[in-house]
Amino acid sequence: MFNLVASSPSRLCFQSFQVPIHTNKPFQMSSPSPVATVVSAAAPYDRAKAVKEFDETKVGVKGLIDSGIKTIPPFFVHPPETLAELKRGSEPGSAPDIPTVDLSAVQASRAAVVEQIRQAASTVGFFQVVNHGIPEELLRGTLAAAKAFHEQPAEDRAQVYRRHIGKGVSYLSNVDLFQSKAASWRDTIQIRVGPVAADPSEIPEVCRKEVMEWDKEVVRVANVLYGLLSEGLGLGADRLTEMGLVEGRVMVGHYYPFCPQPDLTVGLNSHADPGALTVLLQDHIGGLQVETNQGWVHVKPQPHALVINIGDFLQILSNETYKSAHHRVLANYSNEPRVSVAVFLNPSDRERLFGPLPELTSTDKPALYRNFTFNEFMTRFFKKELDGKSLTNFFRR
């Protein structure tokens, strides 16, 4: 049996992770400890203690699954209103697919591609791109490397388990674990790749080569995308890249293992990304959804496609010409884990003042947001849970 806490696994399993609020069944391991028989079923549930002890195991959600659990710990269970919304949003509807843009068409008609991206960025805030030039072998290899990291022995993953990215690399479960009302069923490795990249020796060897190769390709594609997005705003192709919006980069590899009770939790809470642009590579499992005017839309996995979404920061820079969007990931009910790799693109200068671009404001359309430093912006983000659009609301005039 997988020991969640080496010093006292039974205490963690049976005192902290007791009865979930939606079931009368106790939290179970594959081989229940005799200690369970002496723990009072009526003992009060201490959520803060349970979360702390889970974090201190350094094994993440993957460790829970490896231990053989059949019932998720209570702090992963979301409130009834959230679960009801998830159920409604997961039902098949008439909402259209998010747009797909063929980047190779730039050669034939750049203006047409600019318009496609402008339309997607100003309405849905999400689109997929195909024919982006990244080799298929690297697409497969990057996902496989992220998966390989999360499926290492727990003691290997634990070596980089931390809630800060001081050395440029950290593995953790739920970036907002201690702020959220309910946790999400996923683990993440995050790696700083710009402007000052993590020392290669700090990146786990199991994914080191792929991380470095993937970053180079993302930078290339991001420069193309920013040029098209900039032109869509009526600006020069270099306007956004000149602001350093490709230079600040963090790569994350999310791992969503099978969830024994996917109807009680989520893979990732509804939120909008805080940065400028996100470039996402997802596998074939699915589960990503975007909120649109027609309801929640499944972002269906397409072979070799990248998912691109507008972040809050670019919404602000564009003075709301472009829109960030709420998105979420459903808990994984498949026996196969879901894996995705995202790169968040941000400005490199954290002390520079940012706000709506002057070219996009006028007497008829005044600036909708106040100026701020990116450091202030991200500090605000990490002080709260993932909870939708409160970040943009905070900086609104």
MOKA-V303183 format. One record per residue. N is the residue number from 0. PSI is psi in whole degrees, -180 to 180 (none if undefined). NEAR is the number of other C-alpha atoms within 8 Angstrom. D_LAST is the distance of its C-alpha to the last C-alpha in Angstrom with 2 decimals. Layout:
n = [N,N]
psi = [PSI,PSI]
near = [NEAR,NEAR]
d_last = [D_LAST,D_LAST]
This chain:
n = [0,1,2,3,4,5,6,7,8,9,10,11,12,13,14,15,16,17,18,19,20,21,22,23,24,25,26,27,28,29,30,31,32,33,34,35,36,37,38,39,40,41,42,43,44,45,46,47,48,49,50,51,52,53,54,55,56,57,58,59,60,61,62,63,64,65,66,67,68,69,70,71,72,73,74,75,76,77,78,79,80,81,82,83,84,85,86,87,88,89,90,91,92,93,94,95,96,97,98,99,100,101,102,103,104,105,106,107,108,109,110,111,112,113,114,115,116,117,118,119,120,121,122,123,124,125,126,127,128,129,130,131,132,133,134,135,136,137,138,139,140,141,142,143,144,145,146,147,148,149,150,151,152,153,154,155,156,157,158,159,160,161,162,163,164,165,166,167,168,169,170,171,172,173,174,175,176,177,178,179,180,181,182,183,184,185,186,187,188,189,190,191,192,193,194,195,196,197,198,199,200,201,202,203,204,205,206,207,208,209,210,211,212,213,214,215,216,217,218,219,220,221,222,223,224,225,226,227,228,229,230,231,232,233,234,235,236,237,238,239,240,241,242,243,244,245,246,247,248,249,250,251,252,253,254,255,256,257,258,259,260,261,262,263,264,265,266,267,268,269,270,271,272,273,274,275,276,277,278,279,280,281,282,283,284,285,286,287,288,289,290,291,292,293,294,295,296,297,298,299,300,301,302,303,304,305,306,307,308,309,310,311,312,313,314,315,316,317,318,319,320,321,322,323,324,325,326,327,328,329,330,331,332,333,334,335,336,337,338,339,340,341,342,343,344,345,346,347,348,349,350,351,352,353,354,355,356,357,358,359,360,361,362,363,364,365,366,367,368,369,370,371,372,373,374,375,376,377,378,379,380,381,382,383,384,385,386,387,388,389,390,391,392,393,394,395,396]
psi = [142,123,115,-39,117,-37,-32,72,-37,-34,-41,-46,-36,-14,-48,-44,77,-136,118,151,-15,13,155,0,140,158,128,148,170,-31,89,140,145,-24,-28,-29,-17,0,128,128,-18,1,138,143,123,97,-46,-41,-42,-43,-44,-45,-37,-46,-38,-16,-29,24,-10,-171,-34,-40,-36,-44,-42,-27,-13,22,150,-15,132,147,149,-33,-5,-12,125,156,155,-38,-36,-43,-36,-40,-40,-43,-43,-43,-18,-9,141,137,-166,3,138,166,157,155,151,131,130,106,-22,-18,-10,-36,-37,-43,89,-40,-38,-40,-40,-44,-40,-47,-40,-44,-47,-44,-28,-4,-75,-36,0,146,161,147,139,167,49,-7,-2,128,141,-36,-39,-35,-50,-43,-35,-45,-41,-37,-42,-43,-42,-38,-50,-18,13,165,146,-37,-28,-43,-40,-22,-27,16,116,158,23,160,33,-44,5,-8,134,143,134,168,116,103,-26,29,-41,-6,-24,155,-29,140,162,152,75,160,160,139,130,139,126,123,-1,157,-27,107,155,146,129,-32,-20,-22,128,136,-30,-21,6,-52,-46,-38,-46,-38,-40,-40,-44,-42,-38,-41,-44,-49,-39,-40,-39,-47,-44,-35,-43,-41,-39,-44,-33,-22,-1,18,173,155,-24,0,-45,-39,-31,-21,3,25,-4,-16,-37,109,135,129,137,141,106,143,118,93,168,137,125,-19,69,-16,-2,-5,-172,163,-36,126,154,130,169,140,140,-27,-162,-54,146,133,117,134,119,154,-164,-4,-42,176,-17,133,148,138,126,178,-21,6,-170,132,132,130,91,129,132,137,127,9,155,140,129,133,148,135,170,-38,-42,-32,-42,-47,-38,3,39,18,-43,151,132,160,146,137,163,169,130,153,145,116,-4,148,-13,133,148,137,138,153,121,146,122,125,125,165,150,-29,105,-10,-5,144,132,157,-172,136,134,-35,-18,11,155,180,-39,-30,81,165,130,-10,153,166,154,163,156,-30,-44,-40,-50,-30,-42,-42,-45,-4,-5,170,170,105,48,-135,24,-23,-50,-35,-36,-37,4,144,none]
near = [6,6,7,13,9,6,4,7,10,10,9,14,13,13,11,13,13,13,11,15,7,6,6,7,7,8,15,11,10,8,6,7,6,6,9,9,6,6,9,6,5,4,7,4,8,7,9,7,8,12,11,8,10,11,10,7,9,11,13,13,11,11,11,11,11,8,12,9,13,9,11,12,11,11,11,12,14,13,7,6,6,8,12,8,8,8,8,7,9,7,6,4,4,5,8,6,8,11,8,8,11,11,10,8,9,11,6,5,8,9,7,8,14,12,9,9,13,12,8,13,15,11,8,13,13,15,15,12,13,12,9,9,4,8,6,7,6,11,11,8,9,13,14,8,11,15,10,10,11,9,6,8,6,9,7,8,14,10,6,9,10,8,8,5,11,5,8,12,14,14,14,13,11,10,6,11,10,6,8,10,7,10,13,12,14,15,14,12,11,12,13,13,13,10,8,6,8,12,8,6,6,9,11,8,7,7,13,10,7,11,9,8,9,10,10,8,9,10,9,8,9,10,10,8,8,12,14,12,12,14,11,11,9,6,8,8,11,9,10,11,11,7,7,12,13,13,11,14,13,12,13,11,12,12,14,13,14,12,12,9,10,11,7,10,15,13,13,11,11,11,12,14,9,10,12,15,12,14,14,11,12,12,10,8,9,11,10,11,12,13,12,9,4,8,8,11,13,10,11,7,10,6,5,7,11,11,12,12,13,17,16,15,9,14,15,13,11,12,14,10,8,14,15,16,15,11,12,12,12,12,16,13,9,8,6,7,11,12,13,13,14,11,12,13,15,13,13,11,7,8,7,8,8,9,10,15,9,5,5,9,12,8,5,5,7,7,10,10,11,10,9,10,11,13,8,8,9,9,8,9,10,8,7,10,10,10,10,9,9,7,11,9,7,6,9,8,6]
d_last = [55.11,51.90,51.25,47.61,48.24,51.33,52.14,51.84,50.85,52.17,50.10,46.87,47.95,49.34,47.61,43.99,43.95,45.58,45.32,42.32,40.87,41.94,45.49,48.55,49.68,49.41,47.68,50.54,51.62,54.24,56.82,55.89,56.77,59.38,56.87,55.12,58.07,57.61,53.87,53.26,51.49,50.11,48.42,44.78,42.25,40.11,37.14,35.79,39.32,39.83,36.69,37.67,41.22,40.21,38.08,40.99,43.35,41.56,42.88,39.86,40.16,42.90,44.93,44.66,45.99,48.70,49.81,50.64,48.27,48.46,45.76,42.24,41.22,39.30,36.06,35.75,36.09,32.93,32.48,34.18,31.05,29.87,33.41,33.67,30.54,32.02,35.28,33.82,31.79,34.90,37.15,38.11,36.25,35.88,32.68,33.41,33.52,30.65,31.45,33.92,33.95,37.15,36.30,39.88,39.31,37.36,40.78,41.76,38.54,35.43,33.60,34.36,33.03,29.81,29.35,30.19,27.62,24.92,25.73,25.69,22.46,20.57,22.13,23.62,22.02,25.53,28.79,32.10,33.92,37.68,40.10,37.83,40.86,40.74,44.32,45.07,46.89,43.79,41.71,44.35,44.92,41.31,41.09,44.56,43.66,40.64,42.92,45.65,43.48,42.59,46.22,47.74,49.54,47.20,48.39,47.32,43.77,43.56,44.13,40.53,38.94,36.15,32.52,31.50,32.00,33.45,36.43,34.48,35.85,35.34,36.63,35.16,34.65,31.06,28.45,26.85,30.28,29.69,26.19,26.85,28.40,30.93,31.95,32.36,35.78,35.46,36.02,34.45,35.54,32.80,33.72,31.82,32.99,30.85,30.21,32.87,34.76,36.62,40.22,42.24,44.55,41.74,41.15,43.63,46.57,46.57,43.42,43.25,44.67,42.55,39.27,39.97,41.13,38.22,35.67,37.38,37.28,33.63,32.76,34.87,33.36,29.76,30.43,31.74,28.80,26.18,28.27,28.30,24.59,23.89,26.32,24.72,21.57,23.97,23.98,26.99,28.31,27.72,24.08,22.76,25.86,25.69,22.51,24.71,23.31,26.85,27.82,26.07,27.94,28.86,31.50,32.05,35.13,34.66,37.81,37.97,41.49,43.26,41.97,44.75,42.46,39.75,39.07,37.81,35.23,33.07,33.31,29.57,26.92,24.33,21.34,19.32,20.25,17.77,19.22,19.52,22.73,25.41,29.07,31.12,34.86,36.07,39.65,41.51,40.89,37.62,35.20,31.80,29.79,26.58,24.73,24.73,24.62,28.36,28.21,28.86,30.68,33.11,32.71,36.45,37.92,39.41,42.06,40.83,37.27,34.02,30.92,27.73,24.21,20.71,18.60,14.92,14.86,16.35,14.09,11.15,13.63,14.75,11.45,12.82,16.24,17.56,17.01,17.75,20.00,21.27,24.76,27.52,31.17,33.91,36.45,39.42,42.52,44.52,47.22,45.91,42.81,39.70,38.53,35.52,34.34,30.75,29.39,25.70,24.70,22.19,21.86,24.63,22.96,20.97,20.23,18.95,15.37,13.73,10.79,11.14,14.68,15.29,17.99,15.74,13.45,14.97,15.00,15.53,12.85,9.99,7.89,5.69,4.83,5.57,9.35,11.59,15.28,16.83,18.72,15.75,14.57,18.10,18.81,16.14,17.75,21.21,20.55,20.21,22.44,22.06,20.27,18.47,14.77,13.42,12.57,9.99,8.63,8.57,6.48,3.81,0.00]
